[in-house]
Amino acid sequence: MNTTTRLSVVMSAALMSLGVAGSAPAQQDGADRHCQQLATAAGAGSKTWHAYLSTSGLTPVNARDRIGRGPWQNFKGEVIAQNVDDLHSDNNKLTSQTALTERGTIVAGVGYTPNYHDVLTGSQMDGRAWPPNVNLTCNNWTSSNTFGSAMLGHVDRRGLTDNMYARSWNATHMSRACSQDDLRATGGGGLFYCFAAQ
């Protein structure tokens, strides 16, 4: 099976730029474009790629509604989840060994130095946006300073404790703030998930 047909979920291996001013849809479009570019470089550009990012406010966008119906496979062709409900259940197959970058590499998680296992999502565990009065999307992905924070998941599903939050791939804890230094301080690098929506 070639990469074009099997690659349907990847980690964005590049830093997400949070400093560009604009509306939330524009920021998501920029993240989608980045996902598409990564997929094209990996030979899977014939699919439509979307970033797994929620936004909040008067017209919230749920990350789970942006990524298609599934099933999704990683770089190696391993099925990660059959559908959206499976992805947001304990049955999904996202682990440090299966949540691979677009090049098929493992993201440095717990046990690596430095650790980059934090992934931007802005989502609750069910993949839905937070209420409008809660800023867990770095001001809808427009802030790159100390204003606000982002909800993060753990790509390796491991943390300092062994509980449901530490094992969450999409809603583990908040970042300190929104700058690259703040993201690195908690074990991140501005990574986000990319899913083939079609």
C-alpha positions, -999 to +999 in steps of 0.1 A: +000+000+000+015+034-009+017+064+013-011+082-007-037+057+002-027+049+038-017+082+054-048+098+069-037+112+103-004+129+110+012+152+135+023+186+122+060+184+128+064+222+123+056+249+148+022+265+144+024+302+140+001+318+165+011+354+159-008+362+127-037+385+133-070+374+118-103+357+125-106+322+139-117+307+105-087+323+089-064+308+115-079+273+110-076+278+072-039+285+078-035+254+099-054+234+073-031+248+046-001+237+066-015+202+070-021+201+033+014+211+025+029+185+049+007+158+034+016+168-002+053+167+007+047+131+021+029+120-010-007+122+004-017+155-011-046+141-031-067+141+001-082+171+018-065+177+052-078+196+082-062+206+115-078+192+146-085+226+163-116+239+180-125+276+183-148+292+208-170+323+209-204+331+195-199+307+166-178+279+180-162+253+158-157+218+171-125+200+161-144+168+158-167+183+131-137+194+109-119+161+103-143+140+082-159+106+091-129+083+092-115+057+093-080+071+098-047+055+094-012+066+103+019+067+081+024+029+085-012+021+076-022+012+111-059+021+118-061+048+145-098+051+147-128+039+126-149+070+130-154+102+150-170+084+180-142+058+180-116+085+179-131+102+210-134+069+229-110+049+249-108+025+220-088+047+197-053+035+189-034+068+194-002+061+213+034+072+212+041+045+187+012+052+164+006+090+165+034+096+139+045+126+120+040+130+082+074+114+078+066+084+100+086+095+130+076+093+167+071+126+185+094+129+215+072+123+246+077+113+282+112+099+286+127+120+258+147+152+264+134+176+254+098+164+256+074+177+229+043+157+236+019+186+241-004+191+211-026+221+205-064+213+203-085+239+221-109+211+226-127+192+253-122+154+255-152+148+233-137+171+206-161+199+211-153+236+217-152+251+252-179+275+263-175+311+248-164+325+282-134+302+284-103+311+264-085+278+258-076+285+221-050+313+225-077+338+216-089+316+187-054+310+175-045+347+171-024+352+203+013+344+205+020+362+238+010+358+274-027+365+268-049+333+272-038+297+270-045+267+249-060+233+258-034+207+250-034+169+246-006+144+251+004+127+219+019+098+239-010+097+263+013+099+293+019+124+320+032+130+355+003+109+369-017+080+355-052+093+352-077+100+325-064+136+319-028+126+316-039+099+291-060+122+270-047+128+235-068+160+231-076+176+265-049+170+291-040+204+305-037+241+296-006+258+284+009+285+306+002+311+280+005+313+242+041+322+233+064+295+220+084+297+252+052+290+272+043+261+250+078+246+254+077+252+292+050+225+296+065+200+271+053+213+237+064+228+205+033+241+189+023+208+173-012+200+162-030+170+146-038+168+109-065+145+097-076+136+061-112+149+060-118+132+026 
